[in-house]
């Protein structure tokens, strides 16, 4: 039998909800593999798609889909104020980049490891760290690395400035992202098998250590954040 809070969510699927606490979203109704995380205060739309013991949702700020376990719906409450995206100018964003960089450096000082789907800390995946760092200053990015590449304004490696995003992967698709710090260095959350199993700083050069060289060989390009993503309301 569903609890009162579960029944309330499932019967009001057209409403917008807000997270009372950090929430895990999964990539399937089995709820075994993390897709992303929703920090306390974020908004989401609950869909009518219910399978097994989970319901499909969409995060309002970045349009990201996922599944919420019925056991977690008690962490949601109907939103009293609906989500509304805020526009920021490129100049305003540029002023906030030092704080974005500071966020990643402070995150690196905490004990952490690479977590696929991690966005709320202390454990992040690569694009989750970028999203969290920018949203800490009120700038939203799409969730995944390939989406962030498409969203940003392309710049050449020679044009890189602190606060730009650097993209890595294959010729077909971006699979990794880092934040440029200046002087040829970037900060990112990289995996255990290929990387540092957490947040670290690497050099964008063939002259770095084995991790830096490995990522440099996968370099695709770079992008500049010139606007804030406007999700669904």
C-alpha positions as CSV (number, residue, x, y, z in Angstrom):
1,X,0.0,0.0,0.0
2,X,1.3,3.5,-0.9
3,X,1.8,6.0,1.9
4,X,-0.2,9.3,1.9
5,X,2.8,11.2,0.5
6,X,3.2,8.6,-2.3
7,X,-0.5,8.7,-3.2
8,X,-0.5,12.5,-3.3
9,X,2.4,12.6,-5.8
10,X,1.0,9.9,-8.0
11,X,-2.5,11.4,-8.2
12,X,-1.3,14.9,-9.0
13,X,1.1,14.2,-11.9
14,X,0.4,17.4,-13.8
15,X,1.7,19.5,-10.9
16,X,5.2,20.9,-10.4
17,X,7.1,19.7,-7.3
18,X,10.1,20.9,-5.3
19,X,12.7,18.8,-3.6
20,X,12.8,19.1,0.2
21,X,16.2,17.4,0.2
22,X,18.9,16.1,-2.2
23,X,17.3,13.5,-4.4
24,X,18.6,10.7,-6.6
25,X,17.2,10.3,-10.1
26,X,17.8,7.0,-11.8
27,X,18.1,6.0,-15.5
28,X,15.4,3.3,-15.4
29,X,12.3,2.4,-13.3
30,X,14.4,-0.4,-11.7
31,X,16.3,2.5,-9.9
32,X,19.6,0.7,-9.8
33,X,21.8,3.1,-11.8
34,X,22.1,6.8,-11.0
35,X,21.2,9.2,-13.9
36,X,21.6,12.5,-12.0
37,X,20.9,14.1,-8.7
38,X,18.6,16.9,-7.7
39,X,19.7,19.3,-5.0
40,X,17.2,20.4,-2.4
41,X,15.1,23.3,-3.7
42,X,15.1,22.2,-7.4
43,X,11.9,21.9,-9.3
44,X,10.6,18.9,-11.3
45,X,7.6,17.8,-13.3
46,X,6.1,14.4,-12.4
47,X,4.9,12.6,-15.5
48,X,2.1,10.0,-15.8
49,X,4.6,7.3,-16.7
50,X,4.7,5.0,-13.8
51,X,6.4,1.6,-14.0
52,X,7.0,-0.9,-11.2
53,X,7.8,1.2,-8.1
54,X,9.0,4.3,-9.8
55,X,7.7,7.4,-11.7
56,X,9.3,9.3,-14.5
57,X,10.1,13.0,-13.9
58,X,11.8,15.9,-15.6
59,X,13.9,18.4,-13.8
60,X,12.7,21.9,-14.7
61,X,16.0,23.8,-14.7
62,X,17.8,21.6,-17.3
63,X,15.0,19.4,-18.7
64,X,16.8,16.3,-17.6
65,X,14.7,13.1,-17.3
66,X,15.0,10.4,-14.7
67,X,13.1,8.0,-12.5
68,X,12.2,8.6,-8.9
69,X,11.6,5.7,-6.6
70,X,8.2,5.6,-4.8
71,X,10.2,5.4,-1.6
72,X,11.6,8.9,-2.3
73,X,8.5,10.8,-3.2
74,X,8.2,11.9,0.4
75,X,11.1,14.2,-0.4
76,X,8.9,16.2,-2.8
77,X,6.3,18.8,-2.1
78,X,4.0,20.7,-4.5
79,X,5.8,23.9,-5.6
80,X,4.2,27.0,-4.2
81,X,6.0,29.2,-6.8
82,X,6.5,27.7,-10.2
83,X,10.0,27.6,-11.7
84,X,10.9,30.5,-14.0
85,X,14.2,30.8,-15.8
86,X,16.3,33.9,-15.4
87,X,18.3,35.5,-18.2
88,X,21.8,36.7,-17.7
89,X,24.0,38.7,-20.0
90,X,27.4,37.5,-21.2
91,X,29.0,40.3,-19.2
92,X,27.2,39.3,-16.0
93,X,28.3,35.7,-16.5
94,X,31.9,36.8,-17.1
95,X,31.9,38.7,-13.8
96,X,31.0,35.5,-11.9
97,X,33.6,33.2,-13.4
98,X,36.1,33.7,-10.6
99,X,33.5,32.4,-8.2
100,X,32.8,29.4,-10.5
101,X,36.5,28.6,-10.5
102,X,36.6,29.0,-6.7
103,X,33.7,26.5,-6.3
104,X,35.6,23.8,-8.2
105,X,38.8,24.4,-6.2
106,X,37.0,24.3,-2.9
107,X,35.2,21.1,-4.0
108,X,38.6,19.6,-4.7
109,X,39.7,20.2,-1.1
110,X,37.0,18.0,0.2
111,X,37.4,14.2,0.3
112,X,35.7,13.0,-2.9
113,X,35.5,10.4,-5.6
114,X,34.1,10.2,-9.1
115,X,30.4,9.4,-9.1
116,X,28.6,8.8,-12.3
117,X,25.5,11.0,-12.1
118,X,26.8,13.0,-9.2
119,X,25.8,16.7,-9.2
120,X,25.3,17.6,-5.5
121,X,28.8,16.9,-4.0
122,X,31.1,16.0,-2.6
123,X,31.2,13.3,-5.3
124,X,30.7,14.5,-8.9
125,X,31.0,13.3,-12.4
126,X,32.6,15.6,-14.9
127,X,29.6,17.5,-16.2
128,X,28.0,17.4,-12.8
129,X,30.8,19.4,-11.4
130,X,30.6,21.9,-14.2
131,X,26.8,22.3,-13.7
132,X,27.1,22.6,-9.9
133,X,29.9,25.2,-10.2
134,X,28.0,27.4,-12.6
135,X,24.7,27.1,-10.8
136,X,26.4,28.2,-7.6
137,X,26.5,31.7,-9.2
138,X,23.1,31.4,-10.7
139,X,24.1,30.2,-14.2
140,X,22.5,27.0,-15.5
141,X,24.2,24.6,-17.9
142,X,22.6,21.5,-19.6
143,X,23.4,18.3,-17.7
144,X,25.7,16.2,-19.9
145,X,29.1,17.0,-21.4
146,X,27.9,16.7,-25.0
147,X,25.0,19.0,-24.2
148,X,27.3,21.5,-22.6
149,X,29.5,21.5,-25.7
150,X,26.5,22.2,-27.9
151,X,25.2,24.9,-25.6
152,X,28.4,26.9,-25.3
153,X,30.0,29.3,-27.8
154,X,32.8,27.5,-29.5
155,X,36.3,29.0,-29.0
156,X,39.7,27.8,-30.2
157,X,42.3,26.4,-27.8
158,X,44.4,29.5,-28.5
159,X,41.4,31.7,-27.4
160,X,40.9,29.8,-24.1
161,X,40.3,32.0,-21.0
162,X,39.8,31.1,-17.4
163,X,36.2,29.8,-17.0
164,X,35.9,28.3,-20.4
165,X,34.9,24.6,-20.8
166,X,37.2,22.1,-22.4
167,X,35.7,19.1,-24.1
168,X,37.2,15.6,-24.6
169,X,36.0,12.4,-26.3
170,X,35.9,10.8,-29.7
171,X,35.5,12.4,-33.1
172,X,31.8,11.4,-32.8
173,X,30.9,12.6,-29.4
174,X,32.0,14.5,-26.3
175,X,32.3,12.3,-23.3
176,X,34.2,14.5,-20.8
177,X,34.5,18.1,-19.8
178,X,36.8,20.2,-17.6
179,X,37.0,23.9,-16.6
180,X,40.0,25.9,-17.8
181,X,42.0,27.7,-15.0
182,X,44.6,29.5,-17.1
183,X,48.3,28.8,-17.8
184,X,47.4,25.6,-19.6
185,X,45.7,23.9,-16.6
186,X,42.1,22.7,-16.1
187,X,40.2,21.2,-13.3
188,X,37.8,18.3,-13.7
189,X,36.3,15.2,-12.0
190,X,37.7,12.2,-13.7
191,X,37.1,8.5,-13.3
192,X,38.9,5.7,-11.5
193,X,40.0,3.7,-14.6
194,X,41.1,6.6,-16.6
195,X,41.7,9.6,-14.4
196,X,42.2,10.4,-10.7
197,X,38.9,9.1,-9.3
198,X,37.7,12.5,-8.3
199,X,38.5,16.2,-8.7
200,X,42.0,17.1,-9.8
201,X,44.0,19.6,-12.0
202,X,45.6,18.5,-15.2
203,X,47.7,20.2,-17.9
204,X,46.5,20.6,-21.4
205,X,49.7,19.3,-23.0
206,X,51.5,16.3,-24.3
207,X,54.1,17.0,-21.7
208,X,52.0,16.1,-18.7
209,X,51.8,12.9,-16.7
210,X,50.0,9.8,-17.9
211,X,46.5,11.1,-17.0
212,X,47.0,14.5,-18.6
213,X,48.5,13.0,-21.8
214,X,45.5,10.5,-22.0
215,X,43.0,13.3,-21.9
216,X,45.0,15.6,-24.2
217,X,44.9,12.8,-26.9
218,X,41.1,13.0,-26.6
219,X,40.8,16.8,-26.9
220,X,37.9,17.9,-29.0
221,X,37.7,21.7,-28.4
222,X,36.5,24.3,-26.0
223,X,33.4,26.5,-25.4
224,X,32.5,29.7,-23.6
225,X,29.4,30.1,-21.4
226,X,27.7,33.2,-22.7
227,X,24.1,32.6,-21.4
228,X,22.2,30.6,-18.8
229,X,20.1,27.6,-19.9
230,X,16.4,28.2,-19.7
231,X,14.6,25.0,-18.8
232,X,10.9,24.2,-18.8
233,X,8.5,25.9,-16.4
